[in-house]
């Protein structure tokens, strides 16, 4: 084996070297089996006060000799008080790829009365001070300099670092230790580091800094992997006196080039009743890692901890030049919700295997978005998630799912996502992310897998209920300071580094809860997001659906006139109306922008939807209505499931048209769900787990072609008549009139009434809309128009394709002068626009 360098002893200008050789030790240090690492708070191997140099403790001190070019060297100064009243000063100087020197100077010792002098006894260790890297302490005599100080200098090869230098002094046959009666100890090749920022970063001094929050851990060990084995190649225990600031553990290393990934071990109590979950053997993922490993479960459904740890690789630089956020006003949005994988994974997408189901796949389908008139896409959660539970159960909040990149790795996924967003922006399309910050994939019982937060500091990150036998669940304590900071840091990261345009917060009702479970009037996290300067130009949307129990919680969400909301009431009332089971006042309120919910914000804050990525898709909403689906508020139009009955199929097609029509002509941004334009079906299953990749062949069917064209038409209509359908403010009451059959007054309180019409006065031309949810036709009389004006029928969902919708440039067959009585067929809707006659 190669030999460790012999310490070099300096005395004034004289250099003394000994000739003994010391056997080297393996670079890989493993903890002794069955032995816990040393508890620094009891043994205190670095129990010292750190004295800053004139340029700061962690700043490099540069020495330059005239005519000689020298490398910059980092210098760290530590000062100890000995147990006999002396002062021990250690200056560690290092240069990359060269040597480390430790200059030890002793002063103010009591007068020594022996000729044996002062002797240094030193050793080296990494994670356990009882496990030295050399068999025994090495003894080196001090030399007295002209100032009366005793000094010695040790020199080490840079390849040996990092390690801790542990030593004591002997004089007159007695041992001298620190005032805490522990060995003197200083780090070599590592420094105390910085508490901020969290995660891995490069400090101003060029060192790699690691920072981790854990209030309740008794000790933290940094584990470094070289890729050659599943066990750490090196473990460095962080000292609570030097490597801890408040509740943050931190350490810096001069070089991590020999290592490929890292994680942490955290030691502490396993007190289930109090919520503590520390497990010393488990290596944990850094919550702030920007690139992560592989979360693919094995055959037993478990994720390999070693494979999912964060690589020690820098985030790739990305060229954002010429990128510009579309900055669309919310009232002008037309949103398309999708799952990155399921959107293009099917072979019918006709994409290459390494493109299908990835961010790149979205770029390849950009013309589909443009055809539909989409100007914003809402991505289901892209954070790394439990593949058995789905994307609404994340492991991590600072990286995209590896499988969404062409190379199926972290770097590829980051680059692919940024490229996708840049291309979307170039085509005027904004990109929103659904985010889940209220819970993780880590379960709340002893059988659940520990990946990150639970093992780092369970009771700080998670809600702890204190019940015997349960202790905690996987719900994050969102309004505690550390979790609040984690969430804000994550949002900042996505907004700044990925140019994300907005966020939809799933299970947002949980964001307003306090530690006691009660709703807070001013939840600090929600307020912080609303008022955050970095997020000031992003869209922030609340969605109170909970993936934990598939439920909605209707609450008065605090908004600070910044928060928009996924309007669940819109979905409920429109579904009920079109199956004939709601009051006319409910549907009228939804058509006009849900003033009961958004009166202080405006209709642009109401994100309206009919179908979502859970529950029944649009086709199934009109095809299945068994008792098990009662909560879906669906109607099968006469027969359950698949049928060849022409009348049932015609009714179903009208209902689909009706849903889309109401969605797009209501005030508030419409949200279209992935696959609804091509007949996507789950066979009547509302379960998210039954979702499969959409079949693009559906776009080439008669259904797909007409629905796609209808959506495109409705999108263009919203733009052309933005004075009505893209309003930031509510319509004025005097510009709206409501009608029943033949211009009679609607019966607002009679649940049997299923027909309503509304007339809208506008400078660009009046509009008249009728909605018939009954099973028989209704007659309506259109309001009289000035001479020379006619009513142009734009939409009648009861007519056959392609004639059920038309633009104002189509044939005058759609025009009728003067007063006009029009028949609104059963289960249909119609739209008329007043125009100057072209005849």
N, C-alpha and C positions, 0 to 999 in steps of 0.2 A: 504494500500500500504506500501511497505517497505520504510524505511526512508533513506534519504541521510545522509552520515556520517557528523557529525559536524566538522568543521575545527578545527584542533588542533594548538594552538598558543604556540610557543616556545620562551623563553627568557633566553638566556644563558643555564644553566642546568635545569631551572625550566620549567615545562609544565603546562599550564593553559587550562582547557577545560570548555566549557559552557554546559548547559544541555538542550538547546532547540533542537527540532527535526524539520527537514525540509522534507516536503512531496516529494517523488521521482516523476520524470516525466517519461512518456513512453519512451522506447528506440527508438521507431520509431518516427522520427521527420519529419513532413510534412510541406511544405511551406503553408502559409496562402493563401486561395483562393483569386485569383485576386491580390496578392501582389508580386512584384518582389523581388528577393533576394537583400540584401544590396549590394551596389556598393562599394567595398572596397577602390577604388581609391578616392571616395568622402568622405566616412565616416572614412576610414583608421583605422579600429579596430586593425590592426597589423602594424601600421606605426612605425616601429622600425628598428634599426640596430641590426643585429645578431652578437654577439661576440662569437668567437670560444673558447672553453675550450682548455686547454693545449694539449689535445689529439685529437683536432678537434671537430667541432660542432656536427657532427653526429656520432662520435665514442663513444662507451660505456666506461664509467669510472668505473673501478672496485675497490671497497673498501674491504679490507681484514683485519679482526681482528685476532690477534694471538689466536689460540685455538678455534676459532669460524668459522664454515663454512657458508659463506654468498653467496647468489645468485648474479650473475652479474647484475648490474643495469645500465641503460642507463641514461646519464645526458645531458641535453640540457640547454645552458645558453643564455639568452636574456638580452640585456641592452637597456634601454630607456633614453631619455632626457626629463625631464618634462618641462611644460610650464613656471615654475618659476625658472628654472635653476638647479634643482636637478637631481640626477641620481637614476634611479630605475632599480634594477637588479633582474631578476627572474631566478631561477634555478629549472628546472623540472626534477625530478628523478622518474623513474618508474621501476618496475619489473613485469614480466608477472604473471598473476593470483594472484597478491597481491595488492599493493597499489601504487597510484601515489601521490607524494608530490610536492607542488609548494612552494618553499622558496623565499619569496619576501623581498628584502632588499632595504632600501631607505637611501641615503647619500647625503651630500652637499646641504640639503635644507636650505633656509633662516631661521634665528632664529625665533622660534615660541613663541608667547607671551601669550598663553592660556593654561590652565591646562587641557583642553579637549584633548590635544595631537593629534596624527595622527591616522586616522581611515581608514581602507580598506573597500571599498564598492565593492563587487564582485557578479558576476552572471555567468551563463553558457549558451552557445548557440552552435548550430551546423552550420546550413546553412544560418541563417538570424539573424544578431546581434540584431534586434528589437524583436525577438521571443525568450525570455529566457526560459531555461528549468525549472527554478523556477520563481514564480510570480514576486518577487521583488529582488532587490539587497540585499545581506546579509552584515551586518556591523560587522567588527572585528577590535578591537583596536590594534595598533602596540605597541610593547614594546621596550624600548631603551636598548641596550646592553652596555657593558663596553667600547666599542670602539666609542660610540656615534652614532652608526647606529640604525635605526629603522627596526625591523624585525618581520615577521609573517610567519607561515608555515601552508598551507592548505593541507589536506589529503583527497583523494578520492578513492573509490573502483575502481578496474580495470574494473569491469563490466560496469561502466558508460561511459568509453571512447569508441570512441573518441569524444572530444568536445573542444570548445574554452573557456578559462577562460578570462572573460572580467572584468576589474575593473578600479576604479578611487580612488583617495585619497581625504580625506577632512581634513582640518585643519583651525582653527580659523574661522569656518563657511564658508570657501571658498573651492571650488573644484579644485583639481590639476589633470590635464590630460597631455597627451604627448605634445611635442613642436608643433605638428600639430593640437592641440586642439581636439584630439580624445581620446577615451578610450584606456587604455592599454589593450593589448590582446595577449595571448600566447596559443599555442595549447597543449592539453593534450592527450596523447595516439597517437598522430601523430606528424610528424616532417616535415620540409620543403621538405625533399626528395632530390632526385638527378635527374638532367635532362637526364642522360643517364644510361642505355639504354632505348629506347622507349618501351612502353608496360608495362607489369607487370613483376617484377623481385624481387629476394630476395637480399637485400643489404648485405654488409659485416657485418653490425651490426645486422643482423637477421630480419630486418623489411621488410615488403612487400612494394615495391616502385611502384608507378604509374607515368607514364610519357607520355605526349601527346603534340604534336605540334599543335599550332594554333596561327598564327601571328595576326589575325584580331579579334579574340574573345575578348570581353570586360571583360567577366568573364567565368570561367569554374567551373562546379559543378560535383564532383565525386558521382555517384549514386550506392549504394550497395543494392542488393536484397537478401532476406533471403529465397526465394522460396515459401513463404506463400501467397503472393499477387502479382498482376501484377504491383503494384506501388513500388517504392524504399522503403526499410526498413530504409535507412539512406541516407542523402545527405550532403555532405561536400563541401562548397564553398572554392575554392582555392584563397588565397590572392595574388594579383599581385605583392606585395612587397616582400613576403616571399616565395611563391610557384611558382615563375616564374623566369626563367633564359633565357634572350633573348626572343625568341618566344616559349619556351618550358615550359609547366605547369607541375608541379610535386608535389607529396606528398607521404609520407611514413606512414604506419600504423604498430603498433606493432603486431596486430592480426586481421585476417580476417576470422577466423574460423567460425563465426556465419553467414557468408554470402556465397551465392552460385554463384552469378554472379555480373557483374558490367557494367557500361556504363558511358557516360558523357552527361551533358547538356552544351551547349555553347551558351552564350548570345552575341548578337551583332546586327548590323543593318540588315534590310531586304531590301537592295538596289539592286534591280534586274538589273538595268542598269550597276552598278559597279561590279556585280557578287557576292554580299554578300547574303548568304542564311541562316543566323542564325535563329533558331526557338527554343525558350527557352523550349517549352513543349516536344520537341522530345529528347528522350534518344538515344544516338548514340553508335555504335559499335567502339571499339578501333581498329584502323587500324593495330596495331601490335599484336593483340591477337593471340595466338598460338592454342587455342582451341576455337571454336565458337559454337553457338547454332544452332537452326533449322531454315532453310531458306525456308521451305515448304510453299507455298502461300495458303491463305484461298480461299474460293469460289469466292471471289471478286478479286482474283489475287494479293492480298497484303500480304506482309510478316509481321508478328507480331514483332514489334521492341523488345518487352520484351523477346520473345522466341529466337531471334537470337543473343542476347548479349553474351559476352564471359563468360564462367564459371570460377570461381576462383578455378581452379584445376591445379595442376602441370602436365606438360607433363609427360607421362609415360616413365620410363626408359626402354631402349631397349638394348638387348644384341647383340652388333655388333661383338662380338669376332669371329674370323676366317672368317670375311667377307673381300673379296678382289675385288676391281674393275677390270673388265676384261681388261680395258685400250686398247681396240682394235684400231689399226690404222684406220683412216677414210676410206681409200681405201678398207679395208676388210669388211666394214659393209654391211649387208643386213637387211634393216629396214622394220618393219611391223607397220603401223599406225592403232590405234584402239581406240574405245571409251570403257571405263571400264564397263559401264552398258550394253550397247548394245551388247558387245562381247559375254557375257554368260547369258544374261537375259532370253532368250527364253527357254521354257521348254525342247526343243530338246537338250540343253546342258547337260541334265541329271545330273544336280547339285542340291544340297539341296537348299531350298528356301532362307536360310540365307547366302548362298554362291553365288548363281547366281547373276550376275550383280555387283559383288564386286571385290576388289583387290584379295581376296582369289580365286575367280573364275579364274583369270589369272594363278595362280599357278596350278590349276587343269588342265589347258590346255597347260601346258608347253611342253608336248610331241608333240603337234600340231606345235608349233614354231620350235622345233628341227627337225621334219619331213620336214618342208618347208626349212630348212637351215637358219632360221632367227637367227641373233645374236644381234639384237637390236630392242626393241619395243618403239614406239613413242606414248605416251598417249595423247589423246585430253585433253584440260585443265581440271585439277582435282580441281582447286580452287572452293569454294562455288559459285554457279552461279544462275542466274534467271532461274528457270525451264521453264518459258514460252518463254524465248528468246534463251536458250541453253547455252552450256558451254563456248561460246566465249564472254559472257557478265558476268564477275565475280563481286562479291560483295567484295571480300577479297583476299589477296595475301599470307597469312601465314598459311593456313590450308587446308587439303584435304576435299573434299565433304563428309559430314557425312554419306550419304547413301551408300558410297562405302565401309564402314566397315560392318562387320558381325552384329554388334549390332546397326548399323545405328545411331551412336553417334560419337562425336568428338574423344574421347579416342580410341574407337574401330577402327575408320578409320585410325588414326595415326599408331597404332600398326599393322594393316593389311597391310598398304602400306609399312611400313618398312620391314615386314616379306616377302612380295612379292618381294621387291627389293633384299633382301638378298638371296632368293631362286634363282632368276634370275641370280644373280652374280655367284652363285655356279654352274650354268649350262652354264656359259660363255656368258650370255645375258646381254647386257647393257640396261639401262632404261633411256629414254629421256622424257622430258615433253614439250608439247606445252604450251606456256605461253602467256597471253594477258595482257600487261601492258599499253596499249595505251588508254583504256577506261574502264568504269565500267557499271554496270547495272543501276546506278542512272541516270535518265534522266535529261534533261536540262530545263524543264518547271515547272510551279507551280503545275501541276497535278502529277508530278513524285514523287515516294516515296523516302524519305530521309533515308538512312541507316547509312552512316558513313561520307565519305569525304565531301559531300556537306554541311552537317550541322556543321562540325568541322571547316573548313576553305575553302570554295568553291573557292575563287579567288586565293588561294595559290596552290591548287591541280589541278584545272581544267583550261582549256583554256577558257578565257573570251573574246568574240568577241566584246562586247560593243555595239552591235546593239540593238536598242530600241525594246523591246518586246521579245527578245530572250535571251540576256544577256550571256548565256553560253550553253555548251552542255556537253556531258558526256565524252569528250576527256581529258585525263590527260595531264598536261603540263610536258612532260617527261624530258625536259632538264633544268628545274629549279632545284636548289640545293636540295630542300626538297623531290621532287618526284624522283629525281635521287638517292638520298640516300635510299628512300623507296624501289625502285626497286633492288638496289644492296643488301640491307639487306635481301630482300626476296630471291634473288638468293643464297646468302651465306647460308641462313637458309636451303634451300632445298638441297644444295650441301653438307653441313656439317652434318646436323641432319638426312637427309634421304638418303645420299649417292647417290644422283641422278647423272647420268653420263653426261647429256647434256641437252640443252634447245633449243627449236625451237621458235623463237619470231614471233608470228603472227602479221600482220599489221606493219611489221618492217619499212616500208617506213616512217611511222609517227614518228619513233624514231629519225630521223635525222632532224626534223623540229625545227626551232627556234620559239620564241614567236610571231614573225610577220608572221609565216606560211611559210617562205622561207626555203629551204633546206640548212643546214649548211655543210660547207666543212669538219669541224672537230667536229661533234656533240659530246658533252662531255659525254653523257651516253654511246653511242656506243664505244667510245674510252676507257672509264673506264671499260666497260665489257671486251673488248679485252685485256686490260693490267692488269686486276685484278689478284693479286697473288692467291687468293682462287679459282678462276675459271680457273686458267691457264691450268689445265688438263681436263677440261670438254669440250665437243663439244658445240659450239655455232653456231646456224643456223638461218639465216634470211629467213623469209617468207613474201613476200610483198603482200599477199592476205589480203584484208580488209573485215572482217565480217560485218562491218557497212553498206557497200553498195554492197557487194559481187563482188568487183572489184580487179584487179591487177594494181599496179603501177610499171612499169619497171623503175628502177633507177640504177645508178652506185653506188652501196652500198659501203661505206668506210669499209675497212676490216682489215687493219693492219696485213694482212696475218694470221688472226685468225678466221675471220668469214667465215663460209660456207653459202651456199644459196640453198633454194628450187628452182630448175631451171625450172621456168615457161616456158621459151623459149623451153626447151626440150619437155615438154608436148605439147605445141602448134605445133611445127614443126613435131613431130612424128605423131600426130593426122592428121595434114594436109597431110603429105606424104602418110599415109596409106589409105587416101580417095582420093589420087591423085591430091592434090592441093597445091604443094609447089615446090620450086626449089631443084634440087639435091644437090646443095651446102649447103642448110640448113640442110638436113638430114645428110649429110657427116660431117658437123661441130658438130652436136649433138652426132653422133656415136663416135667421137674422143675426147669427153670430153669438148666440148664447149669452145674451145680456145679463141673465141671472147669475152667471159665473164670472164674466169678464167686464162688468160695467165700469170698473175703474182703470181698465187697461185697454180695452178695445178688441174687436173681433180678430185682429191679426194674431192675438195671443192664443187663439183656440185652434189647435191642430186637430182637424177632424179626420176620422177614419171609420170604415165599415168593418173591415176584416184586418186581423193582425197575424203575426207569425206564430201565434198560438191560438187555440180554439179552431173553429171551422173556417176554412178558406171560403172565398166568395161562392164558388160553384156548390160547395157542400151546404152552404147556408140556405140555399133554396132547394136542396135535395134530401136533407135528413132532418127529422124533427122527432125522434123517439123520446121517450120519457127520460132516458139517460142524458139527453142533450137539452133538458129544459133550461139550463142556465145560459145556453147559447142563443136563446130567443130566435130560433130558426123556424122556417116553415117549408115543408117538402112539396108544397103546391099540389097536393092531392095523393101522391104515392111516395112511399119510402124508398130511397136509394135509386138504383139504376132502373130505367123504364123505357119502353118504346111507345108509350101513350103520347100521341101527338099533342093533344090539348094540354097535358101536363108539361111537356117539354116547351111548348109555346109560352105557357105561364112562367116557367122558370127563366126563360130567356128574357121576358119582359121584366121580371123582378131584378135580374142582374143589371139590365139597362137602367131600371129605376134607382137602384142603389148607387150606381156610378153617377147618374144624373144629379141626384140629391147631394152627393158628396161634392161635386164640382161647382154647383150653383149656390151652395151655402157659403155664407161669409166665414172666412177663416181658411188657412192653408189646408188643402186636401192631402191626405197621406194614402197612397196606393200601396197595396201589399204585393210582394214578389209573386209572380205567377198567376195572379188573378186575371191578367189580360190574355192568358193562353189556356185557361181552363184547368188550372192546377187543382188537384183533389187529393185528399187523404183517405178517401173512402168512408167519410163520416167520422173520423177520429179527431177529437180535439187535442189529443196529446202531442206535445212538441216532439217527442221521441219518434213519432210516426212520420215526421217530415222527411221527404226524399228530394233529391235534386229535381229541378223542374225540367220537363220535357219540352225542348224548343220546337219539336215537331207540331206542338199545339198551335203555334203561331201561323202555321200553314193550313190549318183547318178553317172551315167556314166560320166557326165560332171565333177562333183567334183573330182572323182578319177583321171581322166586323167590330169586335170589342176593341182591338188595337186602334182601328180608325176612329171609333167613337171617343175613346180616351183622348186621342190626338185632337179631335174636334173640340171637345170640352175644354182642353187646355188652351187652345187658341181662342176660344170664346171668352174664357176668363181674362185673357190678355186684352182682347179687343174691347170688351166691356169691363175694363178695370174700374171704371167709375162706379160700378155696382158690385162686382164680385171680388175685387181686390182692394177693398176699402180698409184704411187704417182706423177709421172711426165708424161708429154705427150709423145706419141709415136714419134720416130724420123721420119722425112719426108722421108728419104731414105729407110725406112722399110715398107712404105705404097705405094701401087699402086692401082689406080682406073680404073674400066673397065665398058664399056657399054655392049651391046650385042656382043657376040663372040669376046671379048677382044678389042672391039673398044673403042675409047676415049669417056668418058661421055660428053654429051652436058649440061654443067653446067647452061647455061642461058636460056634454052628452057623449059618453064613451062609444056609443053606437055610430056616431058621425065619423065617416072615413073619407070625406072629400073636402078639399080646401083649395082656394085660388088666391093669389096675391098679385096686385097691380102695383108696379113701381114707376114713379114719375122720375124722369132724368132728362137732362139737357141733350144728351146724345141720342135720345129716343127712348120711349117708354117700353117697359117689359111687362108681360103677363105670363104667369106660371100657374099651372094646375097640377094637382096631385090627387089621384084617385086610388085609394087602397081597398075599395069595396069590390065585390064580385059581380057588379053590374055597372053599366055605363051611366055617366052623368052628363048633363047638358050644361054648358057654360056660355054666357054671353060676354063677349069681349067689349071693353069700354069703347065709347065712340071717340074717334080721332078727328082732328081738324081736316078740312077739305084738302084733298091732294095727298093725304097720308093713308097708308094701308097697314094692316097687320100681316107680318111675314111669319109663317110658321117655321121655326127653326128645328124643333124637336117634337116628335110624337113617338114614344117608346112602344106603342101598339102597332105601328106600321112595319112592314117587312123591310129587311135590308136589301138594297142600300138606301131606301127612301125615308128611313125614320129620323134622319138628321140631315140638315142642309145648311149651306152658307148663304149669305144674302146675295151672292152672285149667281145662284142657281135659277132655274126656270121660274117664271112668274106663276106657275101652277100653284105655288104656295101662297099667292096673294089673294086677298079678298077685300073689296072696298066697303067702307061704311061699317055699320053694325054687323056683327057676325055671331051666329050661334054655332058652337062647335061641340062635337060629341067627344067626350073623354072616355075611352073604353075602360073596361074593368082592369084593375091592376096596371095602370099606366100613368105616365106623366107627359106634360106638354109644355112647350115654351114658345111664346110669340114675341116678336119685336116690331115696334112701330117704325115705319120707314116712309119716306116720300115715294110716291108711286112712280114707277119707271114706264108705265103705259101711257 
